[in-house]
Amino acid sequence: MHRTLRQCVTGLAVAISVVAASPAHAQSVCGTATQTTLVAGQHYAAGIITISNDENNVYVKYETYAPWLMSEAHVAIATTLAGIPQTRTGNPIPGRFSYSATFDPEVSSYIFTVPLSSLGNSASSLFIAAHAIVQAPQDQGGAQTGWGQGTGFPGSNWAMYVNYAVQSCGGGNA
């Protein structure tokens, strides 16, 4: 079987098992999810990032578009921009993000589950940096760094973060 096709088939099987093993939050999320493009190499729409929450957790779901697959994903969530690991000049450091996953073989979907309790009881507005290493055939983009599209960090690179308002779960704050 051709290597790329084998990766897609294997990646799909892994993605299905990851989604099946993930919490069944799709029916119980509060309010409205936030979606943004997973931008690869500054020029490619490689997928979508969906951010949602329920009463206990924030979910950051990565989904790539074919032919893109992920070999790594990293998420940092904080109540302030300064809470996301950065250099002194304001460039984020994905290797120091609190949540990371490596995939071999690559996958097309993955969900990070972050307890709201880890962000403080009054967390209502969050800064989320969603980073990935994605792969496509060389003539369609090759290996690239990806970020969830949003506001640029103050540093000199193109890294971005997303502002997310924690959604109410009916009886007041989430």
Secondary structure, DSSP 8 states (H G I E B T S, - for coil): --HHHHHHHHHHHHHHHHHHHS---TTT--S--EEEEEEETTTEEEEEEEEEE-SSEEEEEEEE-TT-EEEEEEEEEESSGGGS-B-TTS-B-GGG-SEEEEEEEEESEEEEEEEGGGG-TT--EEEEEEEEEEE--GGGT-SEEEEESSEE-SSSS--EEEEEE----SSS--
